[in-house]
Amino acid sequence: MSVILALETSGSVCSVCLDCDGTRFELTHHVERRHNELLLGMIDEVCEQAGVGRRQLSALAFGCGPGSFTGVRIAAACVQAISFTLKIPVVPVPSSTVLVNAAVRLGLVQHSSETRDLRVSLVTSIRSRAELYYMAGYLLKDSGVEVVIPDELYDSIASLPSELSAQSALFGAPPQWWQGAQWNQVTPTATDVVESALEMLARGESVPSALALPVYVSGDTPWRRQGEN
């Protein structure tokens, strides 16, 4: 039996999903900054619902960021500890990809074979701080989700590449300076982590516990040298 435990704590929700050969058990709470208080108890609860013990887990997955500095690291620390103890692999899933999966699950966007003339199907947006946002461009094809423009930090419409500032729909946290066609606020859960984790496991894209690390986007630091803005 394949049993995959997925965690999503990169935003305002604390979410756990257990996939047992395609049957899923999910527990999600909107907790803001209480992930560290609830996560381990939620894992026990969802395992109890599914009737499986931790030693029956086959693999782990988590939303690896970008996102909340503390939230992402709580999930990373948790899967590292379980992976090290049970000697099972981990699948770090980019939080922007998790956001795309949530948009698909909610029926806000669909995979399509008509992508020949498209460079980007949709844009994901995750707030960093102030008016800085992590943004990425995706193409949704029948064969799957393709990252066209990986996550980068942007602070204005002028800083965006043309593919992201065009008429693509935006999913996630909308910057005040966004001038695209539309936007949709989407809250991903651990179920959306599982969607990509299954595909990545099938492709052999898992890592050992020591490499189950948060994503770091270049330039993402609140620290500045004295005298810098």
ChimeraX commands (.cxc) that place a marker at each C-alpha (Angstrom):
marker #1 position 0.00,0.00,0.00 radius 0.5
marker #1 position 1.23,3.48,-0.90 radius 0.5
marker #1 position 0.69,6.02,1.90 radius 0.5
marker #1 position 1.83,9.59,1.30 radius 0.5
marker #1 position 1.66,12.28,3.98 radius 0.5
marker #1 position 1.56,15.85,2.68 radius 0.5
marker #1 position 1.85,19.12,4.62 radius 0.5
marker #1 position 0.99,22.68,3.62 radius 0.5
marker #1 position 1.97,25.46,6.05 radius 0.5
marker #1 position 3.44,28.08,3.71 radius 0.5
marker #1 position 0.49,30.46,4.16 radius 0.5
marker #1 position -2.41,31.13,6.49 radius 0.5
marker #1 position -3.62,27.54,6.67 radius 0.5
marker #1 position -2.21,24.54,8.48 radius 0.5
marker #1 position -3.18,21.58,6.31 radius 0.5
marker #1 position -2.42,17.84,6.38 radius 0.5
marker #1 position -3.43,15.27,3.77 radius 0.5
marker #1 position -2.93,11.50,3.79 radius 0.5
marker #1 position -3.20,9.71,0.44 radius 0.5
marker #1 position -3.73,5.97,0.84 radius 0.5
marker #1 position -3.67,4.42,-2.62 radius 0.5
marker #1 position -5.80,7.28,-3.93 radius 0.5
marker #1 position -8.14,7.59,-0.95 radius 0.5
marker #1 position -7.50,10.91,0.75 radius 0.5
marker #1 position -8.00,12.18,4.26 radius 0.5
marker #1 position -7.50,15.92,4.76 radius 0.5
marker #1 position -7.53,18.16,7.80 radius 0.5
marker #1 position -7.21,21.93,7.30 radius 0.5
marker #1 position -7.40,24.83,9.74 radius 0.5
marker #1 position -7.03,28.57,9.13 radius 0.5
marker #1 position -4.56,29.36,11.92 radius 0.5
marker #1 position -2.33,32.26,10.79 radius 0.5
marker #1 position 0.70,31.87,13.11 radius 0.5
marker #1 position -0.22,28.76,15.13 radius 0.5
marker #1 position 1.15,26.11,12.77 radius 0.5
marker #1 position 3.77,25.00,15.30 radius 0.5
marker #1 position 1.08,24.41,17.94 radius 0.5
marker #1 position -1.22,22.30,15.77 radius 0.5
marker #1 position 0.74,20.49,13.07 radius 0.5
marker #1 position 1.89,17.37,14.94 radius 0.5
marker #1 position -1.51,16.82,16.51 radius 0.5
marker #1 position -3.16,17.17,13.11 radius 0.5
marker #1 position -0.83,14.54,11.65 radius 0.5
marker #1 position -1.82,12.10,14.40 radius 0.5
marker #1 position -5.50,12.92,13.87 radius 0.5
marker #1 position -5.47,12.35,10.12 radius 0.5
marker #1 position -3.53,9.09,10.54 radius 0.5
marker #1 position -6.16,7.95,13.04 radius 0.5
marker #1 position -8.94,8.84,10.59 radius 0.5
marker #1 position -7.24,6.77,7.90 radius 0.5
marker #1 position -6.48,3.90,10.27 radius 0.5
marker #1 position -2.75,3.89,9.56 radius 0.5
marker #1 position 0.31,4.33,11.76 radius 0.5
marker #1 position 3.27,6.53,10.98 radius 0.5
marker #1 position 5.44,3.50,10.25 radius 0.5
marker #1 position 3.14,2.66,7.35 radius 0.5
marker #1 position 4.05,5.90,5.55 radius 0.5
marker #1 position 5.72,5.42,2.16 radius 0.5
marker #1 position 6.72,9.02,1.42 radius 0.5
marker #1 position 6.31,12.60,2.59 radius 0.5
marker #1 position 5.61,15.84,0.75 radius 0.5
marker #1 position 5.40,19.50,1.68 radius 0.5
marker #1 position 4.88,22.92,0.18 radius 0.5
marker #1 position 8.50,24.08,0.17 radius 0.5
marker #1 position 7.95,27.75,-0.58 radius 0.5
marker #1 position 8.33,30.48,-1.36 radius 0.5
marker #1 position 5.96,31.64,1.34 radius 0.5
marker #1 position 5.88,32.39,5.04 radius 0.5
marker #1 position 9.46,32.19,6.35 radius 0.5
marker #1 position 8.43,30.43,9.56 radius 0.5
marker #1 position 5.58,28.39,8.09 radius 0.5
marker #1 position 7.66,26.77,5.36 radius 0.5
marker #1 position 10.42,25.91,7.81 radius 0.5
marker #1 position 7.98,24.28,10.25 radius 0.5
marker #1 position 6.86,21.86,7.53 radius 0.5
marker #1 position 10.44,21.25,6.41 radius 0.5
marker #1 position 11.60,20.46,9.95 radius 0.5
marker #1 position 8.64,18.13,10.47 radius 0.5
marker #1 position 9.16,16.08,7.30 radius 0.5
marker #1 position 12.92,15.97,7.87 radius 0.5
marker #1 position 12.41,14.45,11.32 radius 0.5
marker #1 position 9.86,11.87,10.14 radius 0.5
marker #1 position 11.88,11.05,7.01 radius 0.5
marker #1 position 15.09,10.58,9.01 radius 0.5
marker #1 position 13.37,8.34,11.55 radius 0.5
marker #1 position 11.46,6.17,9.08 radius 0.5
marker #1 position 14.04,6.30,6.25 radius 0.5
marker #1 position 11.43,7.34,3.68 radius 0.5
marker #1 position 11.77,9.90,0.83 radius 0.5
marker #1 position 10.47,13.47,0.75 radius 0.5
marker #1 position 9.01,15.41,-2.17 radius 0.5
marker #1 position 9.43,19.21,-1.81 radius 0.5
marker #1 position 6.70,20.80,-3.97 radius 0.5
marker #1 position 7.07,24.50,-4.93 radius 0.5
marker #1 position 4.31,26.56,-3.34 radius 0.5
marker #1 position 3.54,28.28,-6.65 radius 0.5
marker #1 position 2.84,24.86,-8.20 radius 0.5
marker #1 position 0.61,24.03,-5.24 radius 0.5
marker #1 position -1.26,27.27,-5.98 radius 0.5
marker #1 position -1.79,26.18,-9.59 radius 0.5
marker #1 position -3.13,22.82,-8.42 radius 0.5
marker #1 position -5.59,24.62,-6.13 radius 0.5
marker #1 position -6.82,26.76,-9.04 radius 0.5
marker #1 position -7.38,23.62,-11.12 radius 0.5
marker #1 position -9.15,21.82,-8.24 radius 0.5
marker #1 position -11.50,24.78,-7.77 radius 0.5
marker #1 position -12.34,24.84,-11.48 radius 0.5
marker #1 position -10.88,28.31,-11.99 radius 0.5
marker #1 position -8.57,27.15,-14.76 radius 0.5
marker #1 position -8.28,24.04,-16.89 radius 0.5
marker #1 position -5.59,22.08,-18.68 radius 0.5
marker #1 position -5.78,22.58,-22.43 radius 0.5
marker #1 position -4.33,21.21,-25.64 radius 0.5
marker #1 position -4.72,24.65,-27.26 radius 0.5
marker #1 position -1.42,26.05,-25.98 radius 0.5
marker #1 position 0.58,26.39,-29.20 radius 0.5
marker #1 position 0.37,30.17,-29.26 radius 0.5
marker #1 position 0.53,30.67,-25.50 radius 0.5
marker #1 position 3.66,31.51,-23.60 radius 0.5
marker #1 position 1.97,31.69,-20.17 radius 0.5
marker #1 position -1.48,30.34,-19.16 radius 0.5
marker #1 position -1.54,31.90,-15.70 radius 0.5
marker #1 position 0.53,33.82,-13.18 radius 0.5
marker #1 position 0.93,32.89,-9.53 radius 0.5
marker #1 position 1.51,35.51,-6.84 radius 0.5
marker #1 position 2.62,34.98,-3.23 radius 0.5
marker #1 position 3.23,37.98,-1.00 radius 0.5
marker #1 position 6.68,38.34,0.53 radius 0.5
marker #1 position 6.51,41.68,2.40 radius 0.5
marker #1 position 5.46,45.26,1.75 radius 0.5
marker #1 position 4.91,45.42,-2.02 radius 0.5
marker #1 position 7.29,42.56,-2.86 radius 0.5
marker #1 position 5.69,39.47,-4.39 radius 0.5
marker #1 position 6.94,36.10,-5.56 radius 0.5
marker #1 position 5.52,35.60,-9.05 radius 0.5
marker #1 position 5.84,32.76,-11.56 radius 0.5
marker #1 position 4.41,31.91,-14.97 radius 0.5
marker #1 position 2.85,28.54,-15.83 radius 0.5
marker #1 position 1.57,26.83,-18.95 radius 0.5
marker #1 position -1.22,24.28,-18.40 radius 0.5
marker #1 position -1.15,21.57,-21.04 radius 0.5
marker #1 position -3.01,18.27,-21.29 radius 0.5
marker #1 position 0.27,16.58,-20.46 radius 0.5
marker #1 position 0.64,18.53,-17.20 radius 0.5
marker #1 position 1.82,21.75,-15.61 radius 0.5
marker #1 position 4.93,23.42,-17.06 radius 0.5
marker #1 position 6.88,26.15,-15.28 radius 0.5
marker #1 position 7.72,28.76,-17.89 radius 0.5
marker #1 position 9.05,31.49,-15.62 radius 0.5
marker #1 position 10.26,30.36,-12.17 radius 0.5
marker #1 position 9.53,32.33,-9.01 radius 0.5
marker #1 position 11.24,35.69,-8.73 radius 0.5
marker #1 position 10.63,38.73,-6.54 radius 0.5
marker #1 position 8.93,41.74,-8.11 radius 0.5
marker #1 position 8.00,45.13,-6.67 radius 0.5
marker #1 position 6.24,46.90,-9.55 radius 0.5
marker #1 position 4.55,46.33,-12.88 radius 0.5
marker #1 position 7.62,47.79,-14.56 radius 0.5
marker #1 position 9.83,45.07,-13.09 radius 0.5
marker #1 position 7.77,42.21,-14.57 radius 0.5
marker #1 position 8.82,40.41,-17.74 radius 0.5
marker #1 position 6.33,40.94,-20.57 radius 0.5
marker #1 position 5.00,37.37,-20.28 radius 0.5
marker #1 position 3.79,38.06,-16.74 radius 0.5
marker #1 position 2.43,41.54,-17.34 radius 0.5
marker #1 position 0.25,40.51,-20.27 radius 0.5
marker #1 position -3.40,39.44,-20.07 radius 0.5
marker #1 position -2.84,36.23,-18.14 radius 0.5
marker #1 position -5.07,35.49,-15.13 radius 0.5
marker #1 position -3.38,35.86,-11.76 radius 0.5
marker #1 position -3.92,33.44,-8.88 radius 0.5
marker #1 position -2.95,34.19,-5.29 radius 0.5
marker #1 position -2.32,37.47,-3.50 radius 0.5
marker #1 position -2.83,40.41,-5.90 radius 0.5
marker #1 position -0.26,43.23,-5.73 radius 0.5
marker #1 position -1.79,46.71,-5.70 radius 0.5
marker #1 position 0.25,47.45,-8.79 radius 0.5
marker #1 position -1.02,44.43,-10.80 radius 0.5
marker #1 position -2.57,45.50,-14.11 radius 0.5
marker #1 position -3.42,42.10,-15.57 radius 0.5
marker #1 position -6.79,40.93,-16.83 radius 0.5
marker #1 position -8.08,39.35,-13.63 radius 0.5
marker #1 position -7.09,37.83,-10.32 radius 0.5
marker #1 position -8.42,35.11,-8.06 radius 0.5
marker #1 position -7.65,34.70,-4.37 radius 0.5
marker #1 position -6.88,30.99,-3.88 radius 0.5
marker #1 position -6.01,29.16,-0.65 radius 0.5
marker #1 position -4.10,25.92,-1.31 radius 0.5
marker #1 position -4.33,22.90,1.01 radius 0.5
marker #1 position -2.25,19.76,1.47 radius 0.5
marker #1 position -4.46,18.00,-1.10 radius 0.5
marker #1 position -2.92,20.31,-3.69 radius 0.5
marker #1 position 0.55,19.28,-2.51 radius 0.5
marker #1 position -0.35,15.61,-3.03 radius 0.5
marker #1 position -1.36,16.23,-6.66 radius 0.5
marker #1 position 2.17,17.18,-7.69 radius 0.5
marker #1 position 3.88,14.87,-5.19 radius 0.5
marker #1 position 2.40,11.77,-6.83 radius 0.5
marker #1 position 3.65,12.86,-10.25 radius 0.5
marker #1 position 7.07,13.79,-8.91 radius 0.5
marker #1 position 7.42,10.48,-7.07 radius 0.5
marker #1 position 6.60,8.64,-10.29 radius 0.5
marker #1 position 9.40,10.56,-12.00 radius 0.5
marker #1 position 11.85,9.75,-9.20 radius 0.5
marker #1 position 12.02,13.36,-7.98 radius 0.5
marker #1 position 12.15,12.66,-4.24 radius 0.5
marker #1 position 15.00,13.56,-1.90 radius 0.5
marker #1 position 16.40,12.19,1.38 radius 0.5
marker #1 position 15.69,13.94,4.69 radius 0.5
marker #1 position 18.85,16.09,4.59 radius 0.5
marker #1 position 17.77,17.68,1.29 radius 0.5
marker #1 position 14.15,18.38,2.25 radius 0.5
marker #1 position 14.80,22.12,2.36 radius 0.5
marker #1 position 12.76,25.29,1.85 radius 0.5
marker #1 position 13.03,27.15,-1.45 radius 0.5
marker #1 position 15.14,30.29,-1.34 radius 0.5
marker #1 position 14.47,32.98,-3.93 radius 0.5
marker #1 position 17.45,35.19,-4.71 radius 0.5
marker #1 position 17.17,38.65,-3.18 radius 0.5
marker #1 position 14.58,37.66,-0.60 radius 0.5
marker #1 position 15.90,39.14,2.62 radius 0.5
marker #1 position 14.57,41.93,4.82 radius 0.5
marker #1 position 18.10,42.93,5.82 radius 0.5
marker #1 position 19.83,45.92,4.26 radius 0.5
marker #1 position 23.25,47.44,4.73 radius 0.5
marker #1 position 23.25,50.65,6.72 radius 0.5
marker #1 position 22.24,53.54,4.50 radius 0.5
marker #1 position 20.38,51.36,1.96 radius 0.5
marker #1 position 16.63,51.78,1.36 radius 0.5
marker link #1:1,2 radius 0.2
marker link #1:2,3 radius 0.2
marker link #1:3,4 radius 0.2
marker link #1:4,5 radius 0.2
marker link #1:5,6 radius 0.2
marker link #1:6,7 radius 0.2
marker link #1:7,8 radius 0.2
marker link #1:8,9 radius 0.2
marker link #1:9,10 radius 0.2
marker link #1:10,11 radius 0.2
marker link #1:11,12 radius 0.2
marker link #1:12,13 radius 0.2
marker link #1:13,14 radius 0.2
marker link #1:14,15 radius 0.2
marker link #1:15,16 radius 0.2
marker link #1:16,17 radius 0.2
marker link #1:17,18 radius 0.2
marker link #1:18,19 radius 0.2
marker link #1:19,20 radius 0.2
marker link #1:20,21 radius 0.2
marker link #1:21,22 radius 0.2
marker link #1:22,23 radius 0.2
marker link #1:23,24 radius 0.2
marker link #1:24,25 radius 0.2
marker link #1:25,26 radius 0.2
marker link #1:26,27 radius 0.2
marker link #1:27,28 radius 0.2
marker link #1:28,29 radius 0.2
marker link #1:29,30 radius 0.2
marker link #1:30,31 radius 0.2
marker link #1:31,32 radius 0.2
marker link #1:32,33 radius 0.2
marker link #1:33,34 radius 0.2
marker link #1:34,35 radius 0.2
marker link #1:35,36 radius 0.2
marker link #1:36,37 radius 0.2
marker link #1:37,38 radius 0.2
marker link #1:38,39 radius 0.2
marker link #1:39,40 radius 0.2
marker link #1:40,41 radius 0.2
marker link #1:41,42 radius 0.2
marker link #1:42,43 radius 0.2
marker link #1:43,44 radius 0.2
marker link #1:44,45 radius 0.2
marker link #1:45,46 radius 0.2
marker link #1:46,47 radius 0.2
marker link #1:47,48 radius 0.2
marker link #1:48,49 radius 0.2
marker link #1:49,50 radius 0.2
marker link #1:50,51 radius 0.2
marker link #1:51,52 radius 0.2
marker link #1:52,53 radius 0.2
marker link #1:53,54 radius 0.2
marker link #1:54,55 radius 0.2
marker link #1:55,56 radius 0.2
marker link #1:56,57 radius 0.2
marker link #1:57,58 radius 0.2
marker link #1:58,59 radius 0.2
marker link #1:59,60 radius 0.2
marker link #1:60,61 radius 0.2
marker link #1:61,62 radius 0.2
marker link #1:62,63 radius 0.2
marker link #1:63,64 radius 0.2
marker link #1:64,65 radius 0.2
marker link #1:65,66 radius 0.2
marker link #1:66,67 radius 0.2
marker link #1:67,68 radius 0.2
marker link #1:68,69 radius 0.2
marker link #1:69,70 radius 0.2
marker link #1:70,71 radius 0.2
marker link #1:71,72 radius 0.2
marker link #1:72,73 radius 0.2
marker link #1:73,74 radius 0.2
marker link #1:74,75 radius 0.2
marker link #1:75,76 radius 0.2
marker link #1:76,77 radius 0.2
marker link #1:77,78 radius 0.2
marker link #1:78,79 radius 0.2
marker link #1:79,80 radius 0.2
marker link #1:80,81 radius 0.2
marker link #1:81,82 radius 0.2
marker link #1:82,83 radius 0.2
marker link #1:83,84 radius 0.2
marker link #1:84,85 radius 0.2
marker link #1:85,86 radius 0.2
marker link #1:86,87 radius 0.2
marker link #1:87,88 radius 0.2
marker link #1:88,89 radius 0.2
marker link #1:89,90 radius 0.2
marker link #1:90,91 radius 0.2
marker link #1:91,92 radius 0.2
marker link #1:92,93 radius 0.2
marker link #1:93,94 radius 0.2
marker link #1:94,95 radius 0.2
marker link #1:95,96 radius 0.2
marker link #1:96,97 radius 0.2
marker link #1:97,98 radius 0.2
marker link #1:98,99 radius 0.2
marker link #1:99,100 radius 0.2
marker link #1:100,101 radius 0.2
marker link #1:101,102 radius 0.2
marker link #1:102,103 radius 0.2
marker link #1:103,104 radius 0.2
marker link #1:104,105 radius 0.2
marker link #1:105,106 radius 0.2
marker link #1:106,107 radius 0.2
marker link #1:107,108 radius 0.2
marker link #1:108,109 radius 0.2
marker link #1:109,110 radius 0.2
marker link #1:110,111 radius 0.2
marker link #1:111,112 radius 0.2
marker link #1:112,113 radius 0.2
marker link #1:113,114 radius 0.2
marker link #1:114,115 radius 0.2
marker link #1:115,116 radius 0.2
marker link #1:116,117 radius 0.2
marker link #1:117,118 radius 0.2
marker link #1:118,119 radius 0.2
marker link #1:119,120 radius 0.2
marker link #1:120,121 radius 0.2
marker link #1:121,122 radius 0.2
marker link #1:122,123 radius 0.2
marker link #1:123,124 radius 0.2
marker link #1:124,125 radius 0.2
marker link #1:125,126 radius 0.2
marker link #1:126,127 radius 0.2
marker link #1:127,128 radius 0.2
marker link #1:128,129 radius 0.2
marker link #1:129,130 radius 0.2
marker link #1:130,131 radius 0.2
marker link #1:131,132 radius 0.2
marker link #1:132,133 radius 0.2
marker link #1:133,134 radius 0.2
marker link #1:134,135 radius 0.2
marker link #1:135,136 radius 0.2
marker link #1:136,137 radius 0.2
marker link #1:137,138 radius 0.2
marker link #1:138,139 radius 0.2
marker link #1:139,140 radius 0.2
marker link #1:140,141 radius 0.2
marker link #1:141,142 radius 0.2
marker link #1:142,143 radius 0.2
marker link #1:143,144 radius 0.2
marker link #1:144,145 radius 0.2
marker link #1:145,146 radius 0.2
marker link #1:146,147 radius 0.2
marker link #1:147,148 radius 0.2
marker link #1:148,149 radius 0.2
marker link #1:149,150 radius 0.2
marker link #1:150,151 radius 0.2
marker link #1:151,152 radius 0.2
marker link #1:152,153 radius 0.2
marker link #1:153,154 radius 0.2
marker link #1:154,155 radius 0.2
marker link #1:155,156 radius 0.2
marker link #1:156,157 radius 0.2
marker link #1:157,158 radius 0.2
marker link #1:158,159 radius 0.2
marker link #1:159,160 radius 0.2
marker link #1:160,161 radius 0.2
marker link #1:161,162 radius 0.2
marker link #1:162,163 radius 0.2
marker link #1:163,164 radius 0.2
marker link #1:164,165 radius 0.2
marker link #1:165,166 radius 0.2
marker link #1:166,167 radius 0.2
marker link #1:167,168 radius 0.2
marker link #1:168,169 radius 0.2
marker link #1:169,170 radius 0.2
marker link #1:170,171 radius 0.2
marker link #1:171,172 radius 0.2
marker link #1:172,173 radius 0.2
marker link #1:173,174 radius 0.2
marker link #1:174,175 radius 0.2
marker link #1:175,176 radius 0.2
marker link #1:176,177 radius 0.2
marker link #1:177,178 radius 0.2
marker link #1:178,179 radius 0.2
marker link #1:179,180 radius 0.2
marker link #1:180,181 radius 0.2
marker link #1:181,182 radius 0.2
marker link #1:182,183 radius 0.2
marker link #1:183,184 radius 0.2
marker link #1:184,185 radius 0.2
marker link #1:185,186 radius 0.2
marker link #1:186,187 radius 0.2
marker link #1:187,188 radius 0.2
marker link #1:188,189 radius 0.2
marker link #1:189,190 radius 0.2
marker link #1:190,191 radius 0.2
marker link #1:191,192 radius 0.2
marker link #1:192,193 radius 0.2
marker link #1:193,194 radius 0.2
marker link #1:194,195 radius 0.2
marker link #1:195,196 radius 0.2
marker link #1:196,197 radius 0.2
marker link #1:197,198 radius 0.2
marker link #1:198,199 radius 0.2
marker link #1:199,200 radius 0.2
marker link #1:200,201 radius 0.2
marker link #1:201,202 radius 0.2
marker link #1:202,203 radius 0.2
marker link #1:203,204 radius 0.2
marker link #1:204,205 radius 0.2
marker link #1:205,206 radius 0.2
marker link #1:206,207 radius 0.2
marker link #1:207,208 radius 0.2
marker link #1:208,209 radius 0.2
marker link #1:209,210 radius 0.2
marker link #1:210,211 radius 0.2
marker link #1:211,212 radius 0.2
marker link #1:212,213 radius 0.2
marker link #1:213,214 radius 0.2
marker link #1:214,215 radius 0.2
marker link #1:215,216 radius 0.2
marker link #1:216,217 radius 0.2
marker link #1:217,218 radius 0.2
marker link #1:218,219 radius 0.2
marker link #1:219,220 radius 0.2
marker link #1:220,221 radius 0.2
marker link #1:221,222 radius 0.2
marker link #1:222,223 radius 0.2
marker link #1:223,224 radius 0.2
marker link #1:224,225 radius 0.2
marker link #1:225,226 radius 0.2
marker link #1:226,227 radius 0.2
marker link #1:227,228 radius 0.2
marker link #1:228,229 radius 0.2
view
